[in-house]
Amino acid sequence: MRALALAAVVLVGAIGSAIADDWMMLSQKILRANDPSTTITAEEGKWKKEDIKKVKLSIEGADVQITKVVLHWNNARDDTITNIGTVKAGGETAAADAPGHEATLTSIAVEYKILNNALQATLKVWGYD
């Protein structure tokens, strides 16, 4: 009976760890109110790696209206996402799927407008591995 209970606990722990989010912050950049867009380029060894399955952005410091995001992949066509809308400070975008199993994200271009007369916000790029 103890062996069965131990097996059940191990199984539940394995399922829980498989479901846990494996999101990692790939990069961050300060957005400035006087710039309408920015590009973040991958840094070798930091986030220029294969097998990123999903990408999302988060915003801190101010509300930001994001009108366009272009994900540049090395082995697939670029993904252009439009009309994302306003991301509140502390919020994030929906995750975008990578184009294939061995996808390498090389850069991200973002068109934006910082709202409510704020001077800057921080954009964070997240990858799901």
Buried (B, 14 or more C-beta within 10 A) or exposed (E): EEEEEEEEEEEEEEEEEEEEEEBEEBBEBEBEBEEEEBEBEBEEEEBBBBEBBBBBBBBBBBBBEBBBBBBBBEEBEEBEBEEBEEBEBEEBBEBBEBBEEEBBBBBBBBBBBBBEEBEBBBBBBBBBE
